[in-house]
């Protein structure tokens, strides 16, 4: 997993969840890499079997193109709605204000 630079902690946490769930360190890893490294090194690597991407349509098209070139399975979630969790103690008036 290559996280967006603005959210490294959630990716580190996700990697920890995979470990706790029984995955070994080679089955799921966070890669703090440049976009160029992902395109030229990570996706082409024979050990990479599947490419999963969440992000913009433009970036997703680039990822899909590279994955397709190397005949890798890919799953894309593009142009998402930027969801978040609202906990029970939240002030709903403030939440609605933040959404709209």
Buried (B, 14 or more C-beta within 10 A) or exposed (E): BBBEEEEEEEBEEEBEEBEEEEEEEEEBEBBEEEEEEBBEEBBBEEEBEEBEBBBEEEBBEBBBEBBEEEEBEBEBEBEEEEEEEEEEEEEEEEEEEEEE
